[in-house]
Amino acid sequence: MVGRARLGREFGWLWAAYAVSAFGTRIAFDAFALIAILVLHAGPAEVSLLAATGLAVGAVVAVPLGPWVEFRRKRPVMIAMDLTRFAALMSVPAAYALGLLGFGQLLVVSVVVGAADIAFNAAGGAYLKALVRPADLLVASGRFESTNWTATVLGPPVGTAAIGFLGPVATVVTDAVSYLLSAAGIRAIGGGEPRPVRTGTKGARLRFGDLFEGWRHILAHPALRPLFLNTVLVSGLIMATSPVLAVLMLGDLGFAPWQYGLAFGLPCVGGVIGSRLAPRLVARFGRHQVMLAVGTLRACWSVGLAFVRPGAAGLVLVIAVEFGLITCMGVFNPVLAAYRLERTATDRVARVLAAWSVTSKATVAVMTGLWGLLAGVTGPRGAIAVAGLLLLTTPFLLPRHDHAPQHRSDPVRSQS
């Protein structure tokens, strides 16, 4: 049974660490945007600027982190990034308690957390490839995906309720503590981890060319390249409208914070369903056909958000649109994640994942800023409609044929 594979004690601890940080992050869903709106009384342009700057500068800061992570033991890097995020996030409630919280601090913390996210995910992906057999990568990726969507189902309603009862920074504290618990879980994995060895060159010093190795691998690969372009554009268009939609729902349409949380939490049941279905769909129809079909379907939903109205009908519309979109993403994401790890040699995984993440976050940042400006001209509803229409063009970037060759060797495969 592909969905019930036993992946071992070490994977169990890694999964538990991921789960606790995922729940903390989802409880703090859009926490900075809500703080900016409810505490600092920011408008659409400022909320978009907050989201865009944190992503953009964090991505730039993270560019050298991929090569740096590649040639270091992955667990210590993951623990260090968890502790960095804990310290950065805890500065927000501390400043709020002292009456010193400002927009600038939110920007700085967003940058630090964004860069640490990229380094952690690069190290985590490389560690997962070394820990799990290639045949089990899809199952492992599906479990992470299912956990992520389960956390998103439960987290936003809990988080918005906590804001209502405990104040606007309560969820930031929860998120910070979750990173501390994640670091403890990763440390509990135990065992040794060999130091990665640089191959094909003398010495272990980081070279300037290493900064771009991830992008070189992606752009030279006939199947990863179109998938990269597709996923970067899709995530950019979806995430660019998130602050605009928050302003539309919480401001213009008068939805309560708990309704906003429910609208984006409940549909994530679809992500859980999709991630559980992914291995079965791949076994029946093949990986390429699943990615092509579901990648096309996920582009068809977001335009519906332009028609949201006040009241129960509007809330139901948002839930329905998000459910369809997230179900498709729940299938697509773990299939892509497993495929990307399989098609990348072990001594390039961290750089490839970092390059992918840096590009995605930078694209989201640029597009978020642009959509904030667009919303200022057309209004939030017009900006959401434009993004939805552009998403309908993204399936043309998906690879039409599964012609990607297996990499010839995997010279630095770690022993788990």
HELIX and SHEET records of a PDB file:
HELIX    1   1 VAL A    2  ARG A    4  5                                   3    
HELIX    2   2 ARG A    9  ILE A   27  1                                  19    
HELIX    3   3 ALA A   31  LEU A   38  1                                   8    
HELIX    4   4 PRO A   44  ALA A   62  1                                  19    
HELIX    5   5 LEU A   65  GLU A   70  1                                   6    
HELIX    6   6 LYS A   74  ALA A   97  1                                  24    
HELIX    7   7 PHE A  103  LEU A  131  1                                  29    
HELIX    8   8 PRO A  134  ASP A  136  5                                   3    
HELIX    9   9 LEU A  137  LEU A  166  1                                  30    
HELIX   10  10 ALA A  170  ALA A  188  1                                  19    
HELIX   11  11 PHE A  208  PHE A  212  5                                   5    
HELIX   12  12 GLU A  213  ALA A  220  1                                   8    
HELIX   13  13 LEU A  224  ALA A  240  1                                  17    
HELIX   14  14 SER A  242  VAL A  247  1                                   6    
HELIX   15  15 LEU A  248  ASP A  252  3                                   5    
HELIX   16  16 PRO A  257  GLY A  265  1                                   9    
HELIX   17  17 LEU A  266  CYS A  268  5                                   3    
HELIX   18  18 VAL A  269  PHE A  285  1                                  17    
HELIX   19  19 ARG A  287  LEU A  297  1                                  11    
HELIX   20  20 ARG A  298  CYS A  300  5                                   3    
HELIX   21  21 SER A  302  PHE A  307  5                                   6    
HELIX   22  22 GLY A  311  GLU A  342  1                                  32    
HELIX   23  23 THR A  346  ARG A  348  5                                   3    
HELIX   24  24 VAL A  349  THR A  378  1                                  30    
HELIX   25  25 PRO A  380  LEU A  391  1                                  12    
HELIX   26  26 THR A  394  LEU A  397  5                                   4    
END                                                                             
